[in-house]
């Protein structure tokens, strides 16, 4: 089968389309013929640092058709359309076929495309866990989303509105109209306005991207507000981990999200998509052999939505 494989030569790290063996499956696994994969920041950051799975094939957000099942698999059968986040079980999605445990997968509803399904796992579940598991979002709260124009941000806007929050979203100029169309009550173009200088205070602040000072987030929090760090620059994340105890003094709380794959959370989000309550925005589509170009594009940080790799033409 063809796969986009991580290669390290001297100091160079890159992806290369190669012919590799089709994976076998364990008793609790299924073999998926991959249709579509969506990329995440975890992919390009892992490649940059040289932290890759044993099989040297990245790609966690996978949608495809089951073509073989292990003897202990009971939830699925051959021919089922499934989607899942494989970041907790070896990645491997950037290939024609991938093996995955059944408990990592969710069946795709008939009215949801492979492309739409593949865009969901890591980004939408991260947004959901940030808002609900850590942020404890409540109806009527004022929520600030910093870095709303990316994959996680676009889901966070919609999910926050779904839970009844009043949403202020910060993004770049090219995404202002899109973010507004997704339901944000107020959209701030960061090049024109500094949210930290506003008099408005927020019950929940989600930091999804950027490199602002941590004090700027604390400044706009309500007296009992919470800030959840979801993404951002490596420098910002390190500072957050070092200084979080000091920034959390008093009733203002600072939390760092450690998102984890969850089939139950993915199923919840997929149901919203099926019912037309959640929209998936695709920024760009690439073919498998163009994965290195797609990775470079995503790493630039200006994608307005999800970046998709189409595999099923192979």
QUIMO-V120054 format. One record per helix or strand of 3 or more residues. SS is the DSSP state (H for helix, E for strand). FROM is the first residue (numbers start at 0). LEN is the number of residues. If there is no record, write none. Layout:
ss & from & len
SS & FROM & LEN
SS & FROM & LEN
//
This chain:
ss & from & len
E & 1 & 8
E & 11 & 8
E & 28 & 10
H & 40 & 9
E & 60 & 9
E & 80 & 5
E & 96 & 5
H & 101 & 3
E & 104 & 3
H & 113 & 5
H & 120 & 14
E & 141 & 5
H & 150 & 12
E & 165 & 6
H & 172 & 9
E & 185 & 4
H & 194 & 3
E & 201 & 6
H & 213 & 6
E & 220 & 9
H & 233 & 14
E & 252 & 4
H & 262 & 12
E & 281 & 6
H & 287 & 12
E & 305 & 5
//
